[in-house]
């Protein structure tokens, strides 16, 4: 696949301004909800590391809990990297090995389907995070970026579940930029993106294209609203454009609250969605 011209999709950001916006977003979200503690899954990857740095800046290290949730096949380096971030930030951590409970489920359904097994792991991790949120009286901070959300590259009610998602409007390319600005360790920024759901798994290998090339297309397609014809003229291959557009279309169900039929005067998330009405 040919790489489109660098002018396709302006993904550069002002990291200082964006950081201030996201830190204020976390701080205000916590305050408005009546909570003080942020809880997040710390995987050793760039997304969760960046979210941890932002959360500490917003809430203070004493109000952030990083949760490490390895599976028996997890890369040991993932835990090492997560622990290095926690030490650098000075946050509390809790380690919960999910191997036993995940294996009990996999024994019933079988281990042949890697995607199904990965979904089970992702949802088990979110069960743990929300259980700890109850114990700690805190909110779960999400770590999914805009690229993943648009492409549906995440597990509904798994890694996509959260109360606040500071990275949700940042493409992966922009996550790299901001992570470098806030001081995420270089080895984490440069490591191959992976959800670490099975041995040898990589994000870009599963997707079939690199984050950098798809981010340029997504920006031109979504943010700039270029048509299919315009995108092809910009240098994107038509097959690539159609493939990405279809992924966005078919994963819309992951990006919205559960559908509710309207039978009353004020329906939740349709007419009743103005938080300011209630002093929030």
N, C-alpha and C positions, 0 to 999 in steps of 0.2 A: 504493500500500500504506500503510495506516495505521500510524503508529508506536505500538507498545504502550506502556503506562504506564511511567514511569521506575522504578517499584517492581519491575518484572518483571526479575529477575536482578540480584543485587547484585555488580557487577563492580569495586567499589572495593577497593583493596588498600593495605596499609601499605608504601610504597615502601622505607622504610629497612630493614625486616625482610626483605622479599623480595630486595632487593639483597644483603644479607648472606648469605642462603641461596644465591643463585645464584653469588656470588663464591666461597663455600666449596665449592659443587658443582664448579665449574671447577677450582679448586685441588686438591681431593681427587681428582677424576677423573684429572687429569694425574699427580699423585704416585703414585696407586695403579697406574697403567699404566706407570710408569717413564719418563714423558716430561716435558719442561720447556716446549716451545714449542707455542703454539696458532696454527693457520693457518685463516684464514677468507676467504671471498670478500667483498670490500668493494664493494657495488654503488652506494652513495650513498643507499640507502633506509634507513628507520627501523630495520628488523629487524637488518640487518647492522651498522649504526652502534651500536645498543644492545649487540649481542653483542661488538663491539670494545671498547666502554667497560668492560663487565664483565670481559672477558678481561685487559685491561690492569690493572684493579684486582686481579685474582686472581694474575696471573703476572708483572707488571711489563712495561713497554713494550719492553724488550729481548728479551722472549720471545714477542712477538706479531708475526705477519707478515700484513699485509693484501694480498690479491691482487685487482687490478683486471683484469677480463676483458671488455673491450668487444667488441661486434660492430659492423660497419660502419653499421648503422642505429640503434645505440644513441644515446640522447639525450646530447649533449655535457655537459649539466648534471649527468647522473649521475656522470660521471667527476670533474667539478669538485667535487661534493658529497663524493664518496668521498675525494678528495685533501685536502679541508678537514678531514675527520674524522681522517685519518692525521696531518696536520700538528698538529692540536690535541692528539692523543694522543702524538705523537712516535714512532710505530711505523714499522718498516720496511715498504716496499711493493714489490711487483713487478707490472709491467703485462704482460699476455699478451693480445695481440689474437687473438681466435678466428675472425676473418673467413675467412681462407684455408682452414683445415681444415673449418670448417662448410660453406663454399660448395662444397668438393669433394664433400662428402656430399650436399648439396642438389642438385647437378648430376645426381647419379645417381638420386635419388628424386623430384626435381621440387620446385618451390617453391610449389605451389598450396595446400598444407595448412599454415596458420599454426601450428596446435597441434603438428603433427608437427615442424615446423621449430623451434618453441620447445623441445620436448623434446630435440631434438638439441643445441641450444645449452646447455641446462641440464646435460645429461650430459657434454658436452665440458668445461664448466667444472669439473665434479667430477673428471674425469680429470686436469685440470691441478692441482687442489688436492691430490689424493692423490699425484700425482707429486712435488709439492713437499713433501708430508708425509714422503715417503721420503727426499728430499734433505736436509730440515731435521731429520729425526728428531723430528717433531712430530705432533700429533693435529689432525684437522680438526674445527673447532667449527661446529656447525650454526646456522642462523638462521631455521628454520621455526617459526612460532608455533602455538598450539593451535587457533585458528580454521582456519587453512590445513590443518592435519593432519586435523581432524575432517571437513572438507568435501572432502578429497582434492585440494585446490588446490595441487598440487606435483607434481614429476616423480620417480617412483620411480627410485632410483639416480642421480638428478640433484641438485636442490637439497635433497631430503629425506635425502640420504646424509650421514652424519657419524659421529664417534666420541662426541661430547658435544653435547647440544642444550639449552643453558641456557634457551631461550625456549619449550621444548616444552609447558610447562604454563601459559603466559600467553596469554590471548585478546588479539587485536589491540588492543582497547580498553585492556587493561592494559599492553601494550607502550608505548602512547602515554603512559600515566601514569608508568611507570618511566623512559622515555627523558627525560621532562621533569625528573624528579628527579635523574638522574645527570648532566644537562647536555648532552645531545645538542643540537646547534644547532637553534634554533627553525625555521629554514627547512626543515630535513629533517623535523621533526615535522609541519609543516603541509602538506607537499607531497602531491599526490595519490598514493596507493599504486599502484605499478606494477612489474611484473617486468621491464619494458622489453625485452620479447622481440621486439616489432615496433613500428613507428611508430604512435603514438596509442593503444597498448595501456594499459588500466587494469584493476586488479584488480576493482574494484566494477562496472565496465562488463561484464566477462566473467561475473562471478558473478550479476549481475542484481539485486543488493541491496547495501546499505551494510554495512560492517563493524559499525558501531554497532548497527544493528537486528538483525543476525544474531547478534551476540555476546549480546545480551539473551536471545534465543531459545535459543541453545546453552547458556547458563548454566542457564536454567530447565529445559531438556530433559535435559541431561547431568549437571550438578552437583547439581541439586535433584531430578532424576528425576520430573518432573511428567509425567502422562499426556497423551495428545493432547487429551482432553476438558478437562483442567485448564488446559492451555496456551491453548486457545480461550477459556476463561472468563477468563483473565488478559488477553485482548485481542489475542492473536496470531491472524491469519487462518488458517483451516484449510488453505488451499492452500499457504501459506507453511510451515506446520508440516510438512505431508506432503512438500513439496519438499526441505526441509532434512533431515528424517529419512531420506529415500531416499538423499540424497547421502552421509550418514554410513554407511548400511548398505552401499551398493555400493562404497565405498572402504575397507572394512575390510582388504582385502588389502594396502593400502599401509602399514598401521599395525602389521603383525606381521612377525616373521622368516619366512623361507621355511618352508613346512610340511614336516615330516619324519615319515615313517611310523614308528610305534613297533614295533621288532622286538627290542630288547634290554632289559636290566634298567634301565639309566639312559640315557635319550634326551636329547640336547642340547635345551635350552629346554623340556623337559617335566619330567623328573625331575632332570636335571643342570643346575641353574640357580642354585646357591647359591655365590656368589663367596666368601663367608666361609670355606667349606671349604678354600679354597686360599690363605688369608692375604691376600685382596684387600679 
